[in-house]
Each structure stands twice: as C-alpha cells, then as structure tokens.
Amino acid sequence: MTKITQEKFDELVESEVEKFINDWSMNEDDYEELINETHPEIDIFQMTYQAGDVLRAVDPIAFRCGIADEECPDHEIDEERDRVIEHLQDYYEVEN
C-alpha cells in the first residue's frame, strides 16, 4: 500500500469524481435526441419536425436550460465519491 498525504488523496478522489460527472453530463445533441425520443413529432401543415429540433430553434434559452436541468444529481455524485474513496483506500494509506 502506498502512503500519501490527505491532500493528495482528496485530489485523487475529486479527480475521479470529476471524470464521473463529465461522463454523465449531456451535450446538446444528446439532449436533442432525448427530447426526440420522449416527445412526439410536430406537424405544421404538411411538414413534420422533431420536437428537439423545434425547441432548439424556437427557444434556444429553454433548450440550454433543459440541458442544465439534466445535470448529474447530487446524490449520485455523493455515491460515486463514496465508491471512489472505498476503492482508493485499497491502494493508498493516508499519512497522519
């Protein structure tokens, strides 16, 4: 087992948690796809549009706010942090 300082251990934990959050985060195309999968197409006269395309074009602020609402929930971040700490404790010993 490798000995490290508490500061270094905390940095390792936060680095792994940041990776988790970044992997969890949704980009604009993913969000548009989610909207398209969960909302019906929109018909205007003889044309059919995907709901995600419409929201992005008609109200880009609401579209971006929707992406922000899809951020990783705090409880999932806390669970991941606990998992990472437990895992890292198998490899590192914090010096006192």
TIBAKE-371481 format. One record per residue: x, y, z of N, C-alpha, C, CB in turn; residue in three letters. Coordinates in steps of 0.02 Angstrom, whole numbers, plus 50000, padded with zeros to 5 digits. Glycine has a CB too. Layout:
REM TIBAKE-371481
<pt n_c1="X" n_c2="Y" n_c3="Z" ca_c1="X" ca_c2="Y" ca_c3="Z" c_c1="X" c_c2="Y" c_c3="Z" cb_c1="X" cb_c2="Y" cb_c3="Z" code="ALA"/>
...
This chain:
REM TIBAKE-371481
<pt n_c1="50043" n_c2="49941" n_c3="50000" ca_c1="50000" ca_c2="50000" ca_c3="50000" c_c1="50045" c_c2="50062" c_c3="50000" cb_c1="49951" cb_c2="50000" cb_c3="50062" code="MET"/>
<pt n_c1="50027" n_c2="50110" n_c3="49960" ca_c1="50066" ca_c2="50172" ca_c3="49953" c_c1="50041" c_c2="50224" c_c3="50002" cb_c1="50062" cb_c2="50199" cb_c3="49881" code="THR"/>
<pt n_c1="50089" n_c2="50257" n_c3="50036" ca_c1="50070" ca_c2="50310" ca_c3="50082" c_c1="50068" c_c2="50377" c_c3="50045" cb_c1="50120" cb_c2="50314" cb_c3="50142" code="LYS"/>
<pt n_c1="50014" n_c2="50415" n_c3="50058" ca_c1="50007" ca_c2="50481" ca_c3="50028" c_c1="49976" c_c2="50528" c_c3="50080" cb_c1="49964" cb_c2="50479" cb_c3="49962" code="ILE"/>
<pt n_c1="49982" n_c2="50593" n_c3="50066" ca_c1="49952" ca_c2="50642" ca_c3="50111" c_c1="49876" c_c2="50645" c_c3="50102" cb_c1="49983" cb_c2="50712" cb_c3="50100" code="THR"/>
<pt n_c1="49842" n_c2="50672" n_c3="50151" ca_c1="49769" ca_c2="50680" ca_c3="50145" c_c1="49752" c_c2="50725" c_c3="50086" cb_c1="49740" cb_c2="50709" cb_c3="50210" code="GLN"/>
<pt n_c1="49792" n_c2="50777" n_c3="50077" ca_c1="49780" ca_c2="50823" ca_c3="50021" c_c1="49784" c_c2="50787" c_c3="49954" cb_c1="49832" cb_c2="50881" cb_c3="50023" code="GLU"/>
<pt n_c1="49835" n_c2="50746" n_c3="49945" ca_c1="49843" ca_c2="50709" ca_c3="49882" c_c1="49786" c_c2="50659" c_c3="49873" cb_c1="49911" cb_c2="50672" cb_c3="49880" code="LYS"/>
<pt n_c1="49766" n_c2="50625" n_c3="49928" ca_c1="49711" ca_c2="50578" ca_c3="49925" c_c1="49646" c_c2="50614" c_c3="49903" cb_c1="49700" cb_c2="50544" cb_c3="49993" code="PHE"/>
<pt n_c1="49634" n_c2="50672" n_c3="49933" ca_c1="49574" ca_c2="50711" ca_c3="49915" c_c1="49576" c_c2="50732" c_c3="49842" cb_c1="49569" cb_c2="50773" cb_c3="49961" code="ASP"/>
<pt n_c1="49635" n_c2="50750" n_c3="49817" ca_c1="49642" ca_c2="50769" ca_c3="49746" c_c1="49625" c_c2="50710" c_c3="49701" cb_c1="49712" cb_c2="50794" cb_c3="49732" code="GLU"/>
<pt n_c1="49649" n_c2="50651" n_c3="49719" ca_c1="49634" ca_c2="50591" ca_c3="49680" c_c1="49559" c_c2="50577" c_c3="49679" cb_c1="49672" cb_c2="50530" cb_c3="49708" code="LEU"/>
<pt n_c1="49527" n_c2="50583" n_c3="49736" ca_c1="49455" ca_c2="50572" ca_c3="49741" c_c1="49418" c_c2="50621" c_c3="49696" cb_c1="49431" cb_c2="50578" cb_c3="49814" code="VAL"/>
<pt n_c1="49433" n_c2="50685" n_c3="49703" ca_c1="49398" ca_c2="50736" ca_c3="49664" c_c1="49410" c_c2="50729" c_c3="49589" cb_c1="49419" cb_c2="50806" cb_c3="49687" code="GLU"/>
<pt n_c1="49470" n_c2="50708" n_c3="49571" ca_c1="49485" ca_c2="50696" ca_c3="49500" c_c1="49441" c_c2="50641" c_c3="49472" cb_c1="49560" cb_c2="50677" cb_c3="49491" code="SER"/>
<pt n_c1="49433" n_c2="50587" n_c3="49509" ca_c1="49390" ca_c2="50532" ca_c3="49486" c_c1="49317" c_c2="50552" c_c3="49485" cb_c1="49400" cb_c2="50471" cb_c3="49531" code="GLU"/>
<pt n_c1="49296" n_c2="50591" n_c3="49533" ca_c1="49226" ca_c2="50614" ca_c3="49535" c_c1="49212" c_c2="50661" c_c3="49476" cb_c1="49210" cb_c2="50649" cb_c3="49602" code="VAL"/>
<pt n_c1="49260" n_c2="50704" n_c3="49460" ca_c1="49253" ca_c2="50748" ca_c3="49402" c_c1="49245" c_c2="50708" c_c3="49337" cb_c1="49314" cb_c2="50796" cb_c3="49396" code="GLU"/>
<pt n_c1="49284" n_c2="50655" n_c3="49330" ca_c1="49277" ca_c2="50612" ca_c3="49270" c_c1="49207" c_c2="50583" c_c3="49267" cb_c1="49330" cb_c2="50555" cb_c3="49272" code="LYS"/>
<pt n_c1="49181" n_c2="50561" n_c3="49323" ca_c1="49114" ca_c2="50533" ca_c3="49326" c_c1="49062" c_c2="50584" c_c3="49304" cb_c1="49098" cb_c2="50508" cb_c3="49397" code="PHE"/>
<pt n_c1="49068" n_c2="50645" n_c3="49330" ca_c1="49020" ca_c2="50698" ca_c3="49314" c_c1="49024" c_c2="50715" c_c3="49239" cb_c1="49034" cb_c2="50761" cb_c3="49356" code="ILE"/>
<pt n_c1="49085" n_c2="50720" n_c3="49213" ca_c1="49094" ca_c2="50736" ca_c3="49142" c_c1="49066" c_c2="50681" c_c3="49097" cb_c1="49167" cb_c2="50747" cb_c3="49126" code="ASN"/>
<pt n_c1="49075" n_c2="50619" n_c3="49117" ca_c1="49048" ca_c2="50564" ca_c3="49077" c_c1="48972" c_c2="50563" c_c3="49080" cb_c1="49076" cb_c2="50497" cb_c3="49102" code="ASP"/>
<pt n_c1="48944" n_c2="50585" n_c3="49137" ca_c1="48872" ca_c2="50585" ca_c3="49148" c_c1="48839" c_c2="50643" c_c3="49111" cb_c1="48856" cb_c2="50589" cb_c3="49222" code="TRP"/>
<pt n_c1="48875" n_c2="50697" n_c3="49104" ca_c1="48846" ca_c2="50758" ca_c3="49075" c_c1="48822" c_c2="50747" c_c3="49003" cb_c1="48897" cb_c2="50815" cb_c3="49077" code="SER"/>
<pt n_c1="48771" n_c2="50784" n_c3="48986" ca_c1="48739" ca_c2="50778" ca_c3="48921" c_c1="48759" c_c2="50837" c_c3="48876" cb_c1="48662" cb_c2="50774" cb_c3="48929" code="MET"/>
<pt n_c1="48775" n_c2="50822" n_c3="48814" ca_c1="48789" ca_c2="50876" ca_c3="48767" c_c1="48724" c_c2="50894" c_c3="48729" cb_c1="48845" cb_c2="50856" cb_c3="48716" code="ASN"/>
<pt n_c1="48727" n_c2="50945" n_c3="48688" ca_c1="48667" ca_c2="50969" ca_c3="48654" c_c1="48636" c_c2="50917" c_c3="48609" cb_c1="48684" cb_c2="51031" cb_c3="48613" code="GLU"/>
<pt n_c1="48677" n_c2="50880" n_c3="48572" ca_c1="48650" ca_c2="50829" ca_c3="48527" c_c1="48616" c_c2="50772" c_c3="48566" cb_c1="48705" cb_c2="50800" cb_c3="48483" code="ASP"/>
<pt n_c1="48647" n_c2="50752" n_c3="48623" ca_c1="48616" ca_c2="50700" ca_c3="48665" c_c1="48549" c_c2="50724" c_c3="48692" cb_c1="48663" cb_c2="50681" cb_c3="48722" code="ASP"/>
<pt n_c1="48546" n_c2="50787" n_c3="48713" ca_c1="48484" ca_c2="50815" ca_c3="48741" c_c1="48430" c_c2="50818" c_c3="48687" cb_c1="48497" cb_c2="50885" cb_c3="48771" code="TYR"/>
<pt n_c1="48450" n_c2="50840" n_c3="48628" ca_c1="48401" ca_c2="50843" ca_c3="48573" c_c1="48374" c_c2="50773" c_c3="48558" cb_c1="48433" cb_c2="50873" cb_c3="48509" code="GLU"/>
<pt n_c1="48418" n_c2="50724" n_c3="48558" ca_c1="48397" ca_c2="50655" ca_c3="48547" c_c1="48349" c_c2="50631" c_c3="48602" cb_c1="48458" cb_c2="50608" cb_c3="48543" code="GLU"/>
<pt n_c1="48364" n_c2="50648" n_c3="48664" ca_c1="48320" ca_c2="50630" ca_c3="48720" c_c1="48250" c_c2="50661" c_c3="48709" cb_c1="48350" cb_c2="50654" cb_c3="48787" code="LEU"/>
<pt n_c1="48248" n_c2="50723" n_c3="48690" ca_c1="48183" ca_c2="50756" ca_c3="48677" c_c1="48147" c_c2="50720" c_c3="48621" cb_c1="48193" cb_c2="50831" cb_c3="48659" code="ILE"/>
<pt n_c1="48183" n_c2="50704" n_c3="48567" ca_c1="48152" ca_c2="50671" ca_c3="48510" c_c1="48124" c_c2="50602" c_c3="48529" cb_c1="48203" cb_c2="50664" cb_c3="48453" code="ASN"/>
<pt n_c1="48158" n_c2="50567" n_c3="48575" ca_c1="48137" ca_c2="50501" ca_c3="48595" c_c1="48078" c_c2="50503" c_c3="48644" cb_c1="48194" cb_c2="50464" cb_c3="48627" code="GLU"/>
<pt n_c1="48070" n_c2="50558" n_c3="48679" ca_c1="48018" ca_c2="50561" ca_c3="48732" c_c1="47959" c_c2="50607" c_c3="48714" cb_c1="48049" cb_c2="50585" cb_c3="48796" code="THR"/>
<pt n_c1="47962" n_c2="50641" n_c3="48658" ca_c1="47907" ca_c2="50685" ca_c3="48638" c_c1="47889" c_c2="50670" c_c3="48565" cb_c1="47927" cb_c2="50760" cb_c3="48647" code="HIS"/>
<pt n_c1="47825" n_c2="50678" n_c3="48549" ca_c1="47803" ca_c2="50662" ca_c3="48481" c_c1="47827" c_c2="50715" c_c3="48431" cb_c1="47727" cb_c2="50658" cb_c3="48478" code="PRO"/>
<pt n_c1="47828" n_c2="50693" n_c3="48368" ca_c1="47845" ca_c2="50740" ca_c3="48314" c_c1="47791" c_c2="50793" c_c3="48310" cb_c1="47852" cb_c2="50703" cb_c3="48246" code="GLU"/>
<pt n_c1="47809" n_c2="50850" n_c3="48280" ca_c1="47763" ca_c2="50907" ca_c3="48275" c_c1="47747" c_c2="50918" c_c3="48201" cb_c1="47794" cb_c2="50971" cb_c3="48306" code="ILE"/>
<pt n_c1="47683" n_c2="50918" n_c3="48186" ca_c1="47660" ca_c2="50929" ca_c3="48117" c_c1="47637" c_c2="51001" c_c3="48109" cb_c1="47604" cb_c2="50880" cb_c3="48098" code="ASP"/>
<pt n_c1="47664" n_c2="51034" n_c3="48059" ca_c1="47642" ca_c2="51102" ca_c3="48041" c_c1="47627" c_c2="51100" c_c3="47966" cb_c1="47696" cb_c2="51157" cb_c3="48059" code="ILE"/>
<pt n_c1="47565" n_c2="51108" n_c3="47949" ca_c1="47541" ca_c2="51099" ca_c3="47880" c_c1="47562" c_c2="51030" c_c3="47856" cb_c1="47568" cb_c2="51156" cb_c3="47833" code="PHE"/>
<pt n_c1="47599" n_c2="51026" n_c3="47802" ca_c1="47619" ca_c2="50960" ca_c3="47775" c_c1="47689" c_c2="50940" c_c3="47797" cb_c1="47615" cb_c2="50961" cb_c3="47699" code="GLN"/>
<pt n_c1="47719" n_c2="50977" n_c3="47844" ca_c1="47787" ca_c2="50963" ca_c3="47865" c_c1="47787" c_c2="50932" c_c3="47935" cb_c1="47830" cb_c2="51028" cb_c3="47863" code="MET"/>
<pt n_c1="47835" n_c2="50887" n_c3="47946" ca_c1="47842" ca_c2="50855" ca_c3="48012" c_c1="47912" c_c2="50871" c_c3="48038" cb_c1="47831" cb_c2="50777" cb_c3="48007" code="THR"/>
<pt n_c1="47914" n_c2="50890" n_c3="48103" ca_c1="47977" ca_c2="50910" ca_c3="48134" c_c1="47988" c_c2="50870" c_c3="48198" cb_c1="47978" cb_c2="50986" cb_c3="48149" code="TYR"/>
<pt n_c1="48050" n_c2="50858" n_c3="48214" ca_c1="48068" ca_c2="50826" ca_c3="48277" c_c1="48061" c_c2="50877" c_c3="48332" cb_c1="48140" cb_c2="50796" cb_c3="48274" code="GLN"/>
<pt n_c1="48036" n_c2="50856" n_c3="48390" ca_c1="48024" ca_c2="50902" ca_c3="48446" c_c1="48089" c_c2="50936" c_c3="48468" cb_c1="47993" cb_c2="50864" cb_c3="48505" code="ALA"/>
<pt n_c1="48144" n_c2="50899" n_c3="48470" ca_c1="48208" ca_c2="50928" ca_c3="48491" c_c1="48232" c_c2="50983" c_c3="48444" cb_c1="48261" cb_c2="50874" cb_c3="48495" code="GLY"/>
<pt n_c1="48222" n_c2="50972" n_c3="48378" ca_c1="48240" ca_c2="51023" ca_c3="48329" c_c1="48199" c_c2="51086" c_c3="48339" cb_c1="48230" cb_c2="50997" cb_c3="48257" code="ASP"/>
<pt n_c1="48134" n_c2="51077" n_c3="48352" ca_c1="48090" ca_c2="51134" ca_c3="48362" c_c1="48110" c_c2="51174" c_c3="48423" cb_c1="48016" cb_c2="51111" cb_c3="48367" code="VAL"/>
<pt n_c1="48119" n_c2="51140" n_c3="48479" ca_c1="48137" ca_c2="51176" ca_c3="48540" c_c1="48203" c_c2="51213" c_c3="48532" cb_c1="48142" cb_c2="51127" cb_c3="48599" code="LEU"/>
<pt n_c1="48253" n_c2="51181" n_c3="48503" ca_c1="48318" ca_c2="51213" ca_c3="48493" c_c1="48311" c_c2="51275" c_c3="48449" cb_c1="48367" cb_c2="51164" cb_c3="48460" code="ARG"/>
<pt n_c1="48270" n_c2="51272" n_c3="48397" ca_c1="48262" ca_c2="51329" ca_c3="48351" c_c1="48217" c_c2="51384" c_c3="48378" cb_c1="48234" cb_c2="51305" cb_c3="48285" code="ALA"/>
<pt n_c1="48162" n_c2="51365" n_c3="48411" ca_c1="48112" ca_c2="51414" ca_c3="48433" c_c1="48132" c_c2="51448" c_c3="48498" cb_c1="48045" cb_c2="51381" cb_c3="48440" code="VAL"/>
<pt n_c1="48162" n_c2="51409" n_c3="48544" ca_c1="48179" ca_c2="51437" ca_c3="48610" c_c1="48246" c_c2="51409" c_c3="48634" cb_c1="48123" cb_c2="51421" cb_c3="48661" code="ASP"/>
<pt n_c1="48300" n_c2="51435" n_c3="48606" ca_c1="48367" ca_c2="51409" ca_c3="48623" c_c1="48384" c_c2="51417" c_c3="48698" cb_c1="48419" cb_c2="51443" cb_c3="48582" code="PRO"/>
<pt n_c1="48356" n_c2="51467" n_c3="48730" ca_c1="48369" ca_c2="51476" ca_c3="48802" c_c1="48337" c_c2="51419" c_c3="48842" cb_c1="48342" cb_c2="51544" cb_c3="48827" code="ILE"/>
<pt n_c1="48275" n_c2="51403" n_c3="48827" ca_c1="48242" ca_c2="51347" ca_c3="48860" c_c1="48278" c_c2="51281" c_c3="48845" cb_c1="48168" cb_c2="51341" cb_c3="48839" code="ALA"/>
<pt n_c1="48303" n_c2="51275" n_c3="48784" ca_c1="48341" ca_c2="51215" ca_c3="48765" c_c1="48403" c_c2="51208" c_c3="48809" cb_c1="48360" cb_c2="51218" cb_c3="48691" code="PHE"/>
<pt n_c1="48442" n_c2="51262" n_c3="48816" ca_c1="48503" ca_c2="51260" ca_c3="48857" c_c1="48487" c_c2="51250" c_c3="48931" cb_c1="48544" cb_c2="51325" cb_c3="48847" code="ARG"/>
<pt n_c1="48432" n_c2="51280" n_c3="48954" ca_c1="48412" ca_c2="51270" ca_c3="49024" c_c1="48393" c_c2="51197" c_c3="49035" cb_c1="48352" cb_c2="51316" cb_c3="49042" code="CYS"/>
<pt n_c1="48362" n_c2="51166" n_c3="48986" ca_c1="48344" ca_c2="51095" ca_c3="48992" c_c1="48406" c_c2="51052" c_c3="48999" cb_c1="48304" cb_c2="51073" cb_c3="48932" code="GLY"/>
<pt n_c1="48458" n_c2="51069" n_c3="48962" ca_c1="48521" ca_c2="51031" ca_c3="48969" c_c1="48548" c_c2="51039" c_c3="49039" cb_c1="48574" cb_c2="51056" cb_c3="48917" code="ILE"/>
<pt n_c1="48546" n_c2="51100" n_c3="49065" ca_c1="48571" ca_c2="51112" ca_c3="49133" c_c1="48530" c_c2="51072" c_c3="49184" cb_c1="48568" cb_c2="51187" cb_c3="49150" code="ALA"/>
<pt n_c1="48465" n_c2="51065" n_c3="49172" ca_c1="48423" ca_c2="51027" ca_c3="49218" c_c1="48440" c_c2="50953" c_c3="49218" cb_c1="48349" cb_c2="51036" cb_c3="49200" code="ASP"/>
<pt n_c1="48473" n_c2="50930" n_c3="49166" ca_c1="48491" ca_c2="50859" ca_c3="49160" c_c1="48558" c_c2="50844" c_c3="49192" cb_c1="48492" cb_c2="50839" cb_c3="49087" code="GLU"/>
<pt n_c1="48585" n_c2="50890" n_c3="49232" ca_c1="48649" ca_c2="50878" ca_c3="49265" c_c1="48644" c_c2="50821" c_c3="49314" cb_c1="48672" cb_c2="50941" cb_c3="49301" code="GLU"/>
<pt n_c1="48701" n_c2="50793" n_c3="49329" ca_c1="48706" ca_c2="50737" ca_c3="49375" c_c1="48679" c_c2="50756" c_c3="49444" cb_c1="48779" cb_c2="50712" cb_c3="49380" code="CYS"/>
<pt n_c1="48631" n_c2="50717" n_c3="49471" ca_c1="48603" ca_c2="50733" ca_c3="49537" c_c1="48655" c_c2="50727" c_c3="49592" cb_c1="48545" cb_c2="50687" cb_c3="49552" code="PRO"/>
<pt n_c1="48648" n_c2="50770" n_c3="49643" ca_c1="48696" ca_c2="50770" ca_c3="49698" c_c1="48703" c_c2="50703" c_c3="49732" cb_c1="48676" cb_c2="50821" cb_c3="49749" code="ASP"/>
<pt n_c1="48648" n_c2="50666" n_c3="49741" ca_c1="48653" ca_c2="50601" ca_c3="49775" c_c1="48695" c_c2="50552" c_c3="49735" cb_c1="48583" cb_c2="50572" cb_c3="49786" code="HIS"/>
<pt n_c1="48693" n_c2="50557" n_c3="49668" ca_c1="48735" ca_c2="50512" ca_c3="49627" c_c1="48809" c_c2="50531" c_c3="49633" cb_c1="48713" cb_c2="50515" cb_c3="49553" code="GLU"/>
<pt n_c1="48822" n_c2="50596" n_c3="49638" ca_c1="48891" ca_c2="50619" ca_c3="49648" c_c1="48917" c_c2="50595" c_c3="49715" cb_c1="48896" cb_c2="50696" cb_c3="49643" code="ILE"/>
<pt n_c1="48876" n_c2="50601" n_c3="49767" ca_c1="48896" ca_c2="50578" ca_c3="49834" c_c1="48909" c_c2="50502" c_c3="49835" cb_c1="48842" cb_c2="50595" cb_c3="49886" code="ASP"/>
<pt n_c1="48866" n_c2="50464" n_c3="49801" ca_c1="48875" ca_c2="50392" ca_c3="49798" c_c1="48940" c_c2="50374" c_c3="49762" cb_c1="48816" cb_c2="50359" cb_c3="49763" code="GLU"/>
<pt n_c1="48954" n_c2="50410" n_c3="49707" ca_c1="49015" ca_c2="50398" ca_c3="49670" c_c1="49076" c_c2="50416" c_c3="49712" cb_c1="49016" cb_c2="50438" cb_c3="49604" code="GLU"/>
<pt n_c1="49073" n_c2="50472" n_c3="49748" ca_c1="49128" ca_c2="50493" ca_c3="49791" c_c1="49142" c_c2="50439" c_c3="49844" cb_c1="49112" cb_c2="50561" cb_c3="49825" code="ARG"/>
<pt n_c1="49089" n_c2="50413" n_c3="49875" ca_c1="49098" ca_c2="50359" ca_c3="49924" c_c1="49129" c_c2="50297" c_c3="49893" cb_c1="49030" cb_c2="50341" cb_c3="49956" code="ASP"/>
<pt n_c1="49107" n_c2="50279" n_c3="49833" ca_c1="49134" ca_c2="50221" ca_c3="49798" c_c1="49209" c_c2="50231" c_c3="49782" cb_c1="49095" cb_c2="50207" cb_c3="49733" code="ARG"/>
<pt n_c1="49226" n_c2="50291" n_c3="49759" ca_c1="49296" ca_c2="50306" ca_c3="49742" c_c1="49339" c_c2="50303" c_c3="49804" cb_c1="49301" cb_c2="50375" cb_c3="49708" code="VAL"/>
<pt n_c1="49316" n_c2="50332" n_c3="49859" ca_c1="49354" ca_c2="50332" ca_c3="49921" c_c1="49367" c_c2="50260" c_c3="49943" cb_c1="49317" cb_c2="50370" cb_c3="49977" code="ILE"/>
<pt n_c1="49315" n_c2="50220" n_c3="49942" ca_c1="49322" ca_c2="50150" ca_c3="49962" c_c1="49372" c_c2="50113" c_c3="49917" cb_c1="49254" cb_c2="50115" cb_c3="49960" code="GLU"/>
<pt n_c1="49368" n_c2="50126" n_c3="49853" ca_c1="49414" ca_c2="50094" ca_c3="49805" c_c1="49487" c_c2="50117" c_c3="49817" cb_c1="49393" cb_c2="50109" cb_c3="49733" code="HIS"/>
<pt n_c1="49497" n_c2="50182" n_c3="49824" ca_c1="49565" ca_c2="50208" ca_c3="49833" c_c1="49596" c_c2="50186" c_c3="49899" cb_c1="49564" cb_c2="50284" cb_c3="49828" code="LEU"/>
<pt n_c1="49555" n_c2="50175" n_c3="49949" ca_c1="49581" ca_c2="50152" ca_c3="50013" c_c1="49612" c_c2="50082" c_c3="50008" cb_c1="49526" cb_c2="50152" cb_c3="50065" code="GLN"/>
<pt n_c1="49596" n_c2="50046" n_c3="49956" ca_c1="49628" ca_c2="49981" ca_c3="49944" c_c1="49700" c_c2="49989" c_c3="49920" cb_c1="49587" cb_c2="49940" cb_c3="49894" code="ASP"/>
<pt n_c1="49717" n_c2="50048" n_c3="49894" ca_c1="49783" ca_c2="50058" ca_c3="49864" c_c1="49826" c_c2="50109" c_c3="49900" cb_c1="49775" cb_c2="50080" cb_c3="49793" code="TYR"/>
<pt n_c1="49794" n_c2="50154" n_c3="49938" ca_c1="49831" ca_c2="50208" ca_c3="49971" c_c1="49817" c_c2="50210" c_c3="50045" cb_c1="49813" cb_c2="50276" cb_c3="49939" code="TYR"/>
<pt n_c1="49869" n_c2="50228" n_c3="50082" ca_c1="49862" ca_c2="50240" ca_c3="50154" c_c1="49877" c_c2="50313" c_c3="50166" cb_c1="49909" cb_c2="50193" cb_c3="50196" code="GLU"/>
<pt n_c1="49831" n_c2="50347" n_c3="50199" ca_c1="49840" ca_c2="50419" ca_c3="50211" c_c1="49886" c_c2="50427" c_c3="50271" cb_c1="49771" cb_c2="50454" cb_c3="50224" code="VAL"/>
<pt n_c1="49938" n_c2="50467" n_c3="50262" ca_c1="49985" ca_c2="50481" ca_c3="50316" c_c1="49954" c_c2="50529" c_c3="50366" cb_c1="50051" cb_c2="50511" cb_c3="50288" code="GLU"/>
<pt n_c1="49969" n_c2="50519" n_c3="50429" ca_c1="49944" ca_c2="50565" ca_c3="50481" c_c1="49994" c_c2="50619" c_c3="50496" cb_c1="49927" cb_c2="50527" cb_c3="50545" code="ASN"/>
